[in-house]
Structures are given as structure tokens and as C-alpha cells.
Amino acid sequence: MRRIESGKVLSNHKLAEGVYRMDISLPEISSEVQGPGQFISLTVGEGWQMPLRRPMSIASVENESVSIIYKIFGKGTEWLKDRREGDVIEAIGPLGNRFSLDNINIKETILIGGGVGVAPILYLHEQLSKDVLDHLLIVGAVTAAEQFLEHTPNAGIYLTTDDGTVGEKGTVMTLLEVLVDKLENPYIIACGPEPMLAAIHNYSTEKNIPGQIAVESYMACGTGLCQGCIIQTSKNGSIEHSYHERYSLVCCDGPVYNIDAIRI
């Protein structure tokens, strides 16, 4: 059940270049969170300066608090960056669905995060690690300054950078193809910017690799009212079906979808 709740900022600190983590005390919302993949929508600014809420993937839930990881893109995230401990922020949540781990061999699972899409992936990584469930994690960025994890292949954690300043040089796709070849029945769980998800979607479709992706989308309400976060669905790999089945609302039906259920 989603709730509207005002909570105090517990901490707000820089993780990497342009990347921040905020912890907000939200007892009611945190108690309703079902798992990684869900998000909250935050009120930013004062008055009507910025009337649209900002959707933020949940990066962690602990001790009645909800954590988000965000990147500075514009006035809304600049406003978030300037919040201090004790400041109050209004949130709606939890919104959307979560990743499903039913009937999945976790040891054959590759988690992939890029940009701010790393938030739900790290949340899932955190949960699997607590349960001592082996898996692989790939986190992609443009350069080392944007990474905040350590490249530790022996622990199943891989970093990629476009310029090769840390981890493997290239995109997440470069490393994904290498790791997939080492697994018997690979399964992909990913979240990130649209070009990254499109590449993963095309690759998994071509190789017939199952998985789930959490889609990033602009949205004004997060509740299905504005109809602004439409994504095209697929049916057996085609779009030759009725209008009503052809589109999905990311905020209500997603943001998590089976890879073969949508078109990017």
C-alpha cells in the first residue's frame, strides 16, 4: 500500500562525482516496501517552483529509513543535494513492483547496474549478500570518478568504465558477453539508462537469455494518472496485438519487466 509521508533527512553525502546517497526517515513507507525494484516519489523545491515530484529508486531499507542514490541532472536533484540532516522531505511510496527471484538459480544470475540505475541493483545485491547467495555484479560508468565500489572479481564484483580508468575498459556489454560464456544457464537482472537496457535487451533476445529489467522513465505522478511513462510491450516478440495490450505504464505495471515482455 502506498503512503504519503513526510520524513527527516538522516544523511546526505557524496558517493562519487555527481552521485549522492540520501537516507530519509520514513517509518510508514519503509514498512510497506516489498523489495528491490520499487521506488518513491519525492517533492522537491518550495511552493510551485518545481511542481513535479522526482521518482527515485529505493537503494536500501533499514531501521525505518529509506535510502536513495541520485545523480545531479537539474534543478530538482540540485535541490536534493542541498538538503541537510533534519530537513523534511515529503514522499509517496512505495511505488511500482519488485524483482522476482522465484525459480531462479542465483548462482547463474548476473546483476547489471549503470548510472543511477545502480540503486535497485545494489539493493538486490545487498539482500543476496546478506543471505550468502553467490551471484555476479557488473556496474558500469563513464570514468573512475563516477564509480564508488571496488573492482573485486574474486568476489564477483566487476566494474567497467568507458575510458578504462578503473575495472574493465568498455561498457557493461563487453563484460556481460564474457561472463555469459562461462555460465550454463545465465539469467540477467538489470537497471540503467535506456541505451544500456536496449543493448542488454537486444543481446538477451538474440541469445535467448531470460531475465528482468527495471526501466527508468520520466513520470509526473508515479500513480498512473498522468499517463506519461508509457512503454511498448511485446507479445511473443511482436507488436501485432490489440492497442490495449500494446502499452504499459512503467509506474504501475513496472518498473520491473521480464526482458521478453517489452520493447526498448
C-alpha positions, 0 to 999 in steps of 0.5 A, spaced: 500 500 500 502 506 498 503 512 503 504 519 503 509 521 508 513 526 510 520 524 513 527 527 516 533 527 512 538 522 516 544 523 511 546 526 505 553 525 502 557 524 496 558 517 493 562 519 487 562 525 482 555 527 481 552 521 485 549 522 492 546 517 497 540 520 501 537 516 507 530 519 509 526 517 515 520 514 513 517 509 518 510 508 514 513 507 507 519 503 509 514 498 512 510 497 506 516 496 501 516 489 498 523 489 495 528 491 490 525 494 484 520 499 487 521 506 488 518 513 491 516 519 489 519 525 492 517 533 492 522 537 491 523 545 491 518 550 495 511 552 493 510 551 485 517 552 483 518 545 481 511 542 481 513 535 479 515 530 484 522 526 482 521 518 482 527 515 485 529 508 486 529 505 493 537 503 494 536 500 501 531 499 507 533 499 514 531 501 521 525 505 518 529 509 513 529 509 506 535 510 502 536 513 495 542 514 490 541 520 485 545 523 480 545 531 479 541 532 472 537 539 474 534 543 478 530 538 482 536 533 484 540 540 485 535 541 490 536 534 493 543 535 494 542 541 498 538 538 503 541 537 510 540 532 516 533 534 519 530 537 513 523 534 511 522 531 505 515 529 503 514 522 499 509 517 496 511 510 496 512 505 495 511 505 488 511 500 482 513 492 483 519 488 485 524 483 482 522 476 482 527 471 484 522 465 484 525 459 480 531 462 479 538 459 480 542 465 483 548 462 482 547 463 474 544 470 475 548 476 473 546 483 476 547 489 471 547 496 474 549 503 470 548 510 472 543 511 477 540 505 475 545 502 480 540 503 486 535 497 485 541 493 483 545 494 489 539 493 493 538 486 490 545 485 491 545 487 498 539 482 500 543 476 496 549 478 500 546 478 506 543 471 505 550 468 502 547 467 495 553 467 490 551 471 484 555 476 479 555 484 479 557 488 473 556 496 474 558 500 469 560 508 468 563 513 464 570 514 468 573 512 475 570 518 478 563 516 477 564 509 480 564 508 488 565 500 489 571 496 488 573 492 482 573 485 486 572 479 481 574 474 486 568 476 489 564 477 483 564 484 483 566 487 476 566 494 474 567 497 467 568 504 465 568 507 458 575 510 458 578 504 462 580 508 468 578 503 473 575 495 472 574 493 465 575 498 459 568 498 455 561 498 457 557 493 461 556 489 454 563 487 453 563 484 460 556 481 460 558 477 453 564 474 457 561 472 463 555 469 459 560 464 456 562 461 462 555 460 465 550 454 463 544 457 464 545 465 465 539 469 467 540 477 467 537 482 472 538 489 470 537 497 471 540 503 467 539 508 462 535 506 456 541 505 451 544 500 456 537 496 457 536 496 449 543 493 448 542 488 454 535 487 451 537 486 444 543 481 446 538 477 451 533 476 445 538 474 440 541 469 445 535 467 448 537 469 455 531 470 460 531 475 465 528 482 468 529 489 467 527 495 471 526 501 466 527 508 468 522 513 465 520 520 466 513 520 470 509 526 473 505 522 478 508 515 479 500 513 480 498 512 473 494 518 472 498 522 468 499 517 463 506 519 461 511 513 462 508 509 457 512 503 454 511 498 448 510 491 450 511 485 446 507 479 445 511 473 443 516 478 440 511 482 436 507 488 436 501 485 432 496 485 438 490 489 440 492 497 442 490 495 449 495 490 450 500 494 446 502 499 452 504 499 459 505 504 464 512 503 467 509 506 474 504 501 475 505 495 471 513 496 472 518 498 473 520 491 473 519 487 466 521 480 464 526 482 458 521 478 453 515 482 455 517 489 452 520 493 447 526 498 448 
